[in-house]
């Protein structure tokens, strides 16, 4: 039976027996399962490559392999994109946010498998990035295409993308509540009863999938041994401040290296430059290889020496200040290595590098406090390591609730809830002041295309400018006389406003209102004397279709008090937008947004 016929029968059966809401619940379970499955495939492939390369070639042959692995992996990624996928695989979560903001939640089919083919090669061969972003992108693309297959509307597509994000995070970290909060915070989903249950179902089905394949293994196994004491509160405040500046450093370095590689047009040059520098960094600093969760686990377990035993300077690791210096170097170079991986064309995410830097930052600060001689009772290094992760996560991702609940769930308890809240809130507040947009939505935020929890802004962002442009206005050329304007424009038009354009270039020169013509249009003695240029006036505002977003257009209507404003593209007249049509479109979009 043809695929179209099967789908048609399913749609007919669904319409007869299942309500829309029930069907969304079923799809959310399916999306959660596929996201969990995607996480399993990505993790296993990556660990296969990493174990083979690090476990065999590096340990059994030569340390110098660290230098060539990244460029080999990135070359494979480039060849797969060019000859297999034949499309660029963008960074996971930013590409998903772009799809929600500007493509009505529609993601192309190759995005369902693009990250699965490229991310394990990037990370397994040493790319200093994470797998969380690619896992989310894979699940989101599956959710988007499933919703399209069953003819779901834009609101449902966005919800299923959020379900995919929740499923991916739930499967990776075995933290179902934090996963739901992540989907709400990062994807700005509108939290309602209608959206909560699908997110719960997706998160649940994904974590069950993870337990089925991985058993009880978790990414960051840890049980809290040192409880929070109120005397440590000032130190956690300091931790929040340090986490904020670490987050700002992360964001600035990522942005600058990203812009540097954007200026290089040749993907081959980007690959060679980024891959070579990354190889040098990993050769000298092996802990930068891959995601870095082994380093984090060593720090939490109180074994920083194990994470640093391969330092190329062969420094004495029994000296605590040597350990602090080396760990600080990891903080400094990790985001550089991650940004180089992206710049060279690698596919991955920034979630793992964020946790990596946060854990080391917290561990370093605890060591400095404990060995500086200023305190009588030492602070818990393991707790500071965990809370440091939450602090940097809150700052870089602008997701404080995700950071708090993720660490709380990973530690199987809420004993650290107070320091987590304290540190995450301080870090987020300071970082937000200096960096208004998170790393995920930095580019969209600069363009004003970012979906936010501000419902008005979100609705305006989702609106399509092209659909509100009206073209039934009769243009007047700048050289027309009054007689021509009356017979060729006024008589033929049903509108009371006329754009004045250059007859050759089509550039908008001004506008003429019917009220401007009415006092003179019946005096035929003036027909040949008065030209369009004599009665035209500049428009109160002009809408540039290439540069003005819906928020800008609304503001121009508000500031000018006009009912109709001309639209131009490269100064060429395109049509008009009327306030009434704009408000009607806004109301329709608001209804769709809140369904």
N, C-alpha and C positions, 0 to 999 in steps of 0.2 A: 504494500500500500504506500503511495507517495507520502512524503513527509508533510506536505501541505494538507492532505486529506486527514491524516492523523491529528494534526494540530487543529483543524477545523472541527473534528469530532470532539476533541478535548474542550475547545471553547464552547461548543454547543452544550455539552454535558455540564460544564461549569456554570453556564448561564441558567440552566434549569435546576441544578441541585445545590449550588454553593453560592453564598453571598459574596460580594466583593471583599468584605473585611475578612471572611473566613479564608478566601483564596490568598489574600495577602499574608495571612498567618502561615499558610502552607508554603508559600514562596519564601518567606523569611527563614523557615526551617531548612529548606533546600539550599538557600544562599549561605546560611550558617555552616551547613555540612560541607559545601563546596569550598568555602573559605578555610575551614579546618583541614580539608584534604589538600588544598593548595599549600598551606603551612607545612604539612607533613612532607610533601614532595620537595618543596624548596629547602627545608632543613636537611632532609636526608641526602639530597644531591650535593648540597654545600659541604656537609660533613664528610661525604665520600671523597670529594676532591681534596678537602683540607687534610683529612687523615692520610690519604695517599701521598700528598706532596710533602707535608710537614713530617709525617710519621715515617716515611720511607726515604725520600730523596734528601731531605735536610739532615735528619739524624744519622742516616746510614752512609751518606756520601759527603756532601759539603754544605757548609753554611752559606756559601755564595749563591746557592739557588734562590735565596730570598730576594736577590736583586732582579732575577729574570722572571720570576713567577708573575708579578703584576702585569708586566708588559705582554706576556704570553696570553694571560687571561683576557686582558683588554683587547688584544688583537682578535681572539676568538669572538668576543662580544661584537666587535665592529663587523666582522665577516658575517655573523649570523644576522645582524640588523640589515646589512646591505644585500645579502644574497638569499636569505631564508625568509625573514619577516618582511623585508623590503620596506620597512618603516622605522622611524626613530622611536625607541622605547624610552619615554620620559620618566623622570623620578616619580615614584609611586604616588604619594599622597598629594603633592602639588598638581599632578596631572589629573587626579580624581577631583580635586577642588575646582580645577578649570572646567572639567566636564559638567559639574553641577552649576557653576556660575554662568558659563557662556555657551554650553552645548545642550542645555536642558536635560542634563543627566545622561546623555547618549555617549557611550564609549564604544570605540571601534572593536571589531571582533578580534583582531590580532592582539589587543591588550589582554585578552583572556589567557594567552600562553606566552606573550612576549617576555614578561618578567621571569617566568619559570625557565625559559631557555637562557636568559642572560644573567640574572642575578646570582645563581649558584657559581657560574664561571667567574664573575666579578669578585665575589667574596671568597670563594674557595681557593682562588689563585692569589689571595692576599689583599684584595681591595678593602680599604679600611672603612667599610660602611656596614649597615645592618640589613636584615631581611624583612623587617616589619613593614616597611613601606611597600616593597614589591608584593608582599603577601596581601596587603590591603588592596593594592591596585588590581591584583589578579582577581580577588573576590569581588571587588567593586565592578570590574568589567563583566564578570559572569552575571552578577546581579542586574546590571544595566541591560545586558542582552537578553536575559530571561524575561525581564519586565517588558522589553520591546516585543519579544516573541508572543507574549500574551496580551499585547496591546494595553499595557498599563499607562496611566497618565504621568505627567512630569513629577507630580508630588510623590506618587508611589515609587517611581524610579529613584528619586532622591532618597526616599526612606529605605529602599532595598540596598542602595549603595552604603547607607549608614549601617544597615544590618551586616553587610559584608565586612565593614571596618570593625564592628564589634566582634564578629565571628573570628576574624583574623587575630586580633589582639587576645581574645579569650583563649584561642587555641595555642598561641605561642607562649603566653605567660601563665596560663591556667588561672586567670584572674577575671572572672565573668562580670563582676560589678564594675571594676575599673574599665573594662572593655566597653561597656555601655556608656559610661561617662565620657570616655575618649571619643566615641562616635558623636555624642551630643556636643562636646566642647569644640572639637576640631572641625567637624562638618556643619556646625551651627544648626543642627536639627531642632525643629520646634518640638519641645517636650510636651506631649499630650498623652492621654490614655491610649489614643489610637496608635501612637508611635511607640509607646513604651512596651507593649506586649510583643510586637514583632522583634524589637531589639532584644528582649529577654529570650524569646524563642531562638533567635539566631545565635546569641551568645551561648545558650545552653546546648544547642545541637553541635556547635563548634567544639566546645570543651569536652563533650562526650566523644566526639571524633578523635580529639587529641588523646584522651585517656585510652581509647581503643588501640591506637597505634603506638603511643609512647609510654603507656602505663602511668605509674606515679612519678616518673621523672619530671622535674621542673627545672626551668632555666637557671633560677637563682635559689638553690635550696638553702634555707636558713631558718633557725628558730631563735627568737629573742631570748637572750640570757640576762642582759643588763637592762633593768627597768628604768624608765625615765624618773628623774628626781628633780624637784623644782629648782634646786640650786644650779642645775645645768641650763636653765632657761636663757640667761644672758649669753652663754656660748652658742646656743642654737640661733639666737638673734644675729650674732656675728656670722654664723654659718650661712644664714639667709642673705646677708649682705655680700659675703664672698661669693656665694652661688650666683647672685645677681650679676656681679662683675665678670664672673666666668661665663655666664650666659651672654652677656653683651659682647665679650671677646669672641665667643663662638659665632654669634650672628654676624659680627663685623668681618671676621676673617672669611667666613663662608661667602658672604656677599661680595667681597673684594676679589677673591679668587674666581668666583663665578663670573664676575664682570670681565676679569682678565682673559679667561678662556673664551668668552663670548666675542671678543675682538679678533680671535683667530678663526679665520673662515674655513681653513682646511681641517677636516676631521682627522686626517693622518698626522698633521702637525700637532694637534691637540693630544692625540694618542701617544706620540713619541715623547713630547715634552712632559705631559702628566705622568705617563707610565715610567719614564726614566727617573724623574725626581722621586716618585713614590717608591720605586725599587731601591733607590739609595737610602731613603728614610727607613724602610723596613729592614734593609740589610744591617744598618747600624742600630735600629731600635725594633727588634723582633716582636715585642708586645703589641705593636701597631698592626700586626698581621690580622686580617679578618675582623670579626665582630668585637672580640675582646672580652667575652663573658668569662673565659677562664681566668683572666686577670682579676676581674671583679670578684669572682668566687674566692680566689686566693686572698684578696684583701679582706673580704667579709670573714673568712676563716682565720684571719690574723697571720697570714703567711706572705707578706709582701716580698720577702726575699726570693720566694719561688717564682714570682712573676718577673723579678728583675735579674735572675741568675745568668741570663745570657747577655748582660750589658757589655758592649764592645770595649769599654775602658777597663773592665775587670776590676772595678772599684770594690772596696771593702764593705760588704753589706751588713757587717756587724755594727757599723757606725750609723746611728739613727739619722744623723743629718745628711749622710750620703744617700740613705734610702729616701728621705724627704726630697732631696734635690733631684734624684732620678725620677721619682713619681711626679714631681712638678714638671719635669721635662715631658713626661707622657701627656699631661694636661695640655701643655703648650703645643705639642706636635700632632696630637690626635686629630684635631679639626683641620689642620693643614693637610694631613694625609687623606682625610675624608673628602675634602674639597678637591684635592688633586685627582682622586678616584672619579668623582663626578665630572670634573673638567676634562679628563681624558676619555670620557665616553662610557664610563662604568655605570651599572644599574644597581641601585641599592637605596637604603633609607638612612635617615639621621637619628632615628630613635636609639639604636645601639650605641653610636658614638656619644650621644648625650648622656646615657647611663654610665658609660665608661668614664667620661670626664667628671661627672658628678660624684661617682664613687671614689675616685682618686682624690678629688678635691676635698671631700669630707674626711677621708682617711688622713691626708696630709695635715689638715687643720687640727684634727684630734691629736696627732703626734706632736705638732708644734705646741699645742696647749699643754700636753702632758709632760713634755721634756724641756719646756722653757723655764720651769722652776717657779712659775707664778701661782700654781694651784697645789693644794695639799691632797685633794682627792681627785684622781685621774678621771677623765671622761671616757665613755665607752667608744673605742675606735670602731667597733663593728656597727654600732648604732649611728655614729657620725657618717660612716660609709654609706649606709642605707638612706639616711635622711639627706645626705649630700646629693644622692641620685635624684631624690624628689625635688630638691631645690633647683638644680640645673634643668631638670625636665620641665618644671613649672615655668622657668624663665625662657628657655629656648622655644618650647612649644606653645607658650601662653595658655597652658592647660593645668592650672593648679589643682583642680579637683582630681583629674586623672592621675597626677603625680602622687597625691595623698593616698588615694584608694589603691593604686597599683602597689606601692610599697607596703601598705597595710595588709593587702591580700597575699603578697609574696611572703610575708613574715608570719602568715597564719594567725594573726592577732592584731589587736588595736592598742597595744601598750604604748606604741610610739605615736599615737594619733596627735597628741598635743605638740610635740616637737615637729612632726610632719606639717601640721597646719601652720605653725609659727614660721618655719623656714620657707615653706612653699609660698605663703602669702607675701612675705617680705621680698623674696626673690622675684616673684611675678610683678609686684608693684613697682619695684625699682627698674626692672628690665623693660616693662611696658612704657615707662616714662622716656627712656632713651631709645627704645626700638618699638615703635607703635605696632608693628606687624611681626608675627612669628616667622621663623624660617620657612615654614610650609606655605604661608600665604603672602610672603614678602612681595613677590612680583605682582600678584593680583591686587594686593593692597595699594601698591603704588599707582596702579591703573584705575583704581576705584571700581574694580570688577569683583570684589570679594563679597561673598555671602556672609552676613553677620547675624547675630541674635537680635539686632535691631530690625524689627519686622518691616518698618517702612523702607529702610535701606535695602533689605533683602528683596522685597517685592520690586523695587525700582531697578535693582541689579538684574533681576530675571526678565524684565520687560524688554521687548525687541523694538528698537527705534524704527527700523524699516517698516514695521506694520502700522505705525501711527502717522507716517508721512502721507499727506494729501497732495495730489498732483492735478486737481481739477481747477487750478487757478490759471487764468489766461495771462501770459506774459506780455509785456509792452517793451518794445525796443527803445533805446534811449533817444533815437532820432525821430520817432513818431511825432506828428503834430496832433493837435486836439481832435481834428476831424477823424484821423485814422484811429485814434484811441477810442473815440465814441463808436465808430462803425465796426472796428475789428476786435475790440476788447469788451467795452461796456455792454454792447448789445448781445454779445455771445456768452457773456459770463453770468453765472448765478451767484457769484461771490462779490463782496464789496471791497476787495483789496486786490491790487495788481502788482506783481513783481516787475521791476524795471531792469532789463538785462542788456548787456552788450550784444549786438546782433551777430558778431563774429565769434567771440570767445565764449559767450553764454555766462559771463561773470556777472553776478548780482551787483547792481549799482545803487539800488534804492527801492522804495515802494511808493505806490500812489493809492490813496484811499478814495473810495467813491465819493466821500464827503468833500474831498479836495476838488473833484471835477463837477459836482452838482451845481455850484453857483454859476459856472461858465459854460457848461456843456450844451445849453440850448441857444447860446449866442453864436450863430454861424459865422459872424464876421471875425470871430477869433480862431476859427478852425485852422487856418494856415499860419497864424502868427505864434500861437503858444505851442511850445514843444514839451515833450515829456520831462526833459531836464528842468523846465521852469516850475513844474508843480510837484515833482517827486520830493521825497524826504527820506532821511536815513531811517532804517528800521530801529525800533527801540532796543532790540537784541538780535543777534544772528546765531543760529545753531550750526555748529560745525560737526557734521556727522562722523568724521574721523576722530575727533578729539573730545567731544562732549559726551559724557555718560548721562544716563537718565536722571541721576541726582543733580547734575549740572543744569540740565534742561528745566527741571522743576524749579530750581533756584532762579533761572533767568525769567521764567514766567512770573514768579513771585516778586522779583525785584522790579520788573518792567510794568507789571499790571496789564500786560497785553493779552489779547485773546487768541492771536495768531502770530507766529514767528516764522520767518523764512529759514529754510535749511539749505546749507551749501556744502559742497565737497570740493576741496581745492579752490574755493571761492566761486565755483560754478553753481548756479541755481539748480536746486533739486526738487523743491516743493515747499509746502508749509506744514507745520504742526499746530493744531488747534488745542487750546486748553481743554475744551469739552471732550474731544476724542481721547486726549491723554488721560484725563481723569476716568473716563469710561474704561479704558484699557487697564488702568491701575486697579479699579474696582474688580474687574474680572480676574486679574492676576492675584489679587488679595484673596478672592474666594477660592481659587485653585490652591494657593499657598497654604490656606488654613483648613483644607478638607481633611 
